[in-house]
Amino acid sequence: MPVTSSTRFDERKRRLSGVVAIPVTPFDADGAVDPDAYAKLVDRVIDGGVGVVTPNGNTGEFYALDEAETRHCLELTVKAAAGRASVVAGVGHDVRTAIGAARHAGEAGADLIMIHQPVHPYVSAEGWVEYHRAIAAAVPELGVVPYVRDPRIEGERLAKLADAAENVIGVKYAVPDPARFAAVARDAGIDRFTWIAGLAELSAPGYFAVGATGFTSGLVNVAPSLSLEMFRALRDGDFRGAMVRWERVRPFEESRAADGNANNVSVVKEALAQLGLCRPDVRPPSRALTGAERELVSATLAGWGLF
């Protein structure tokens, strides 16, 4: 029996129900992307059991990379994944730029794209739908996952988008309100999309309780097993077991969330640097950690038995 377009999308939807890794983008001593370190980090995450990787996500410092760098990171990810994991390429900025990145992702071998929330001071609900529809229409062969960070985006709008673009198959939801998520998901169609909790491990239990089946993770760069253990507990409905894992990762994730998420990337890169996996360097507007913050990272890694 031939594989139809719908069948391919069903398989991609299924794969999104899990831990979606957002790899960091390591830099070398000159401040350029370090391709060797990048490839090793992606390989390490996949070897650890993760089945979906999103290059050029926020933890990858998407907005601090230029176009050539984002394309390089995507290509490195596809090569490292080599059929072992699905690649969801982060794209964004203006429509033309996003379409160019999406087409490059498809040509390079990505399975899906994740469209970053539009960065614009004046976003209308209708314009939000059209922005995503235009990008999705340019790559009908790829699965599409909108990244929703705006609480004004209602389920009706997501349903309208899916009506206009059948390849919109998942939603990365990152509004910090599980009750709001529950309503949006049901208004859009709880079974119509794969719902990904977009605020990582700290928020995952609340979102899984009301319909999410996957979550994004930056922590997975450092300790893949911790993220996967939490996912398995949530998948199996073992919320008590999930909260045991939640308590273990809580200090690390709260450090990342400090100061309005200013340390989101810095904490992950510092942990990786202490493990000898990449340099801790981040680009502005992020910043390096203070000495006291680095000590907290060390204590967390020691508590996890990583050194």
N, C-alpha and C positions, 0 to 999 in steps of 0.2 A: 504494500500500500504506500503510495507516495506521501512524503511529508509536506503538508500544506503550510501556508504562511501562518495560519491560526495555530497549528500544532507547534510550530517553532516558537511562537510567542508564549504558548502555554508552558513550554519547557523553561523558557527564560523567566517567566513569572515564578515558577517553582524554585528556581535557583536563587531568586532574591529573598526567599524565606530562609534567612540564616544570618550569619555575621557578615556584614559588608565592610571590608577593611578599607580605610582611607590612609594610604601610605604617606609618610612625610617625604619631603623632597630634600635630600641631603646636599649640602654645598661643600666644595673643596676650600682649601686655604685661600684661594683667590676670589671666593664668592660665587663661583660658577657651579652649575649642577654637577654633582659627582656621579657619573653614570655607573661606575663599578659598585659604589656603596648603595646606590638606588636599586640596582638589579638584585644585589644580595639581600636587601631588606624585603623586597617583594617575594623573592624566592623563599625566604625564611618564613614569611607569613603563610604562603601556600603550603610549604612543607609542614607547617604547624596544623594544617587541616582546614584553613579558610578557603571557601569556594568562590568568593566574589571579591574583586578588588576594584576600587575607584581611584585611578590616578587623577590628579588635578582637582581634588576636593579641597575643602577649606583647611583641613589639617595638612594638606600638601602645599599650602600657601599659594593657592590658585591666583589670587589677586596681586601677588608680588612677583609672579612669573611673566615673562613676555611670551609672545605667540610661539616663537621658535622653541622656547624651553618647555612649554606645555606639550607641544607636539613630540618633542624628544622624550619626555616623561611617559607619554602614552605609548610610544613605540617600545621603550624599554620594558614597560609593563606587559605588553602583548607578548614580547619575546620571552620574558620570564615566565609568564603564565603558560605559554606553549600548549594550549588545550587542557591544562590541568585546572584552570579556574576561569570563570567568566570575567570579562573586563568591561566595566561601566565607565566610560570616559566622561569626565567633568567638562562641560562647555558652558559658555556664557558671554557676557558683555552685550554689545549690540547684535541685532538679528543677523546681519551679514557676517560678522565675525563668528558668531555661534554656529551658523550654518557651515562656514568653512571648516571650523574645528570638528563638527559632527561628520562631515563628509570625509575628512582626513581620518577620523577615528574608524569609520567603516572600512576605508581602503587599507588601513593598517591592521585590521583584524579584530577590532572591538566588537562585542556582542550588543551592547546597549550604550546609551548616553544618559547622563544625569544633567539636567539643565538647572544651573544655579538660579536662585531667586533674582529677578531683574534688579540691578542697582540703578535706581532712578528715583528722583524726588517726587515724581507724579505718576503713580501707578493706578490705573483704573482696572476694575474687575474685567471689563470687556477687553481692554488692552492686554491684560495678563493672559487671557485665553488666546488672543491672536498671536502674541509673542511666541507662546509654546506651540501653537498649531503650525505656524510658519516653519519653525525649526524641525518639528516632527515630520512635516510634509516633505522636507528636503531629503530625508533619510528613511523612506518607508520600510526599508529592510532591517532597520535597527529597532530594538525595543527602546522606549523612552520613559524616563523617570523624572518628573518635575520635583524640584526641591522647594517645598512650601515652608516659608518662614513667616508669612504674613497672615495674621489671624483674620483678615478680611476676606481671604479666599475661602469661599464656602463650597460645600459639596456639590451644589448645583453647577458651579463653574467647572469643577473637575469632571462632572458628568458631561457637560457641554463640550469640553476639550476632547474627551474620549470619543464622543459621537463624531467629532470632526477628524480625529486621528486615531485609527484603531491600534496603532503601534504604541500608544501611551498605555503602558501595562502595569506601572507601579507608581507609588507616591512615597517620596521621602518626606515625612511630616516632622517639622521641627518647631512647631509652636508649643511653648512650654505650658500645656494645659491638656491633660488626658481627657477631661470631660468634653472639651471642645473637639479634640480629635475623634472621640467616639461619635459625636454628632455629625461631624464632617464626613467621616468614613461611611456612615450609614446613609447619609443624604446622597453621597456620590455613588454608593453601591459597594457594600463591604466585600462582596465577592468579585467585583469587577476589576479590582487592582490588587497587587501585592502591596501591603501597607508596611512601610519600613519606619521604625522609630528613629528619627534623625537626630536625637540628642544623646545618643550613646548609652553606656551602661547605667548611669545614675537614674535615667528616666525610663529605661526599658521595661522594668516590671509593671509600672503603671500603664504603659501603652499596650503591652501584651495582654493585660487584663481586660482590655476593651477592644482588641481586634488586630493589633500588629502581629506580624509573623516573622519579622526580621528587625535587626537594629544595626546602625552604623557604629564603627569603633575606630578610635585612634589608639587607644590602649593596646589593641591587638598587635601593633607594631612592636611593643615591648614584651608582652606576655600573652601570646595567642591562646594558651590553654585556659587562662582565666576567663577570657571572653567566651570561648567555646563552651566551657562548663556552665556559665550562666545561661547561654542560649539553650543548651540541651535541657536544663531545668525548666526554663520558661516554656519551651516547646512541649514538654511533657506535663505541663500544668503543676509542676512542683515549685510553687512560689516560696515555700519555706526554704527549700534548698537554694533557690535563686537568691534569696535575701542573704543567705550565708555568704555567697560569692559577692553580693553587693557590698556587704560590710568590708570585705577584703579590699575591694577596689575603691571604696569610697574616698579615702584620703587622697589618693592619686587623682581621681576625677574632680574632687573639690579643689585641689590645687590648680588644675587646669582651668576650672571655672572662675577662679579668683579674679577680682578686678574686672568684672564684665567680660570674662573669657579672654582677657588679655594674654594669659599664660597658656592658652590652649595648645599651641604648637611647641612653645619653649619647654614645657614640662616633659613632653614626649621626647623631644630631641635631647634634652639633658639626660634622661634615663637611658636612651640609646647610646649616648656618648660615654656614660659611666659603664656601660656594658661593652664598650669598645666597638660599636657597630657603625657609628658615624659621628661627625662633628656636631657640637650643640648649636652651631650658628643658625640664626634666623634673620630674616630681612625686615626692615621697618615696613609697616608700623608695629610689628611685634618687637619684643626686646628679650635680651638674655636674662636669665634668672639671677637673683642676688645670691650671696653666699648662704644665707639662711634658707632660702628656697631650695638651693642645691642640696643642702643637708637633709631637708625633708624628703627629697627624692631618693637620696641614698638610704635613708631609714626605711622607706617603703620597699625599695628593691630588696633590702636585706630581709625584711619581714616576709617577702615572697620567696625567699630562699634562692634568689638569682645570683647572689654572690656572698 
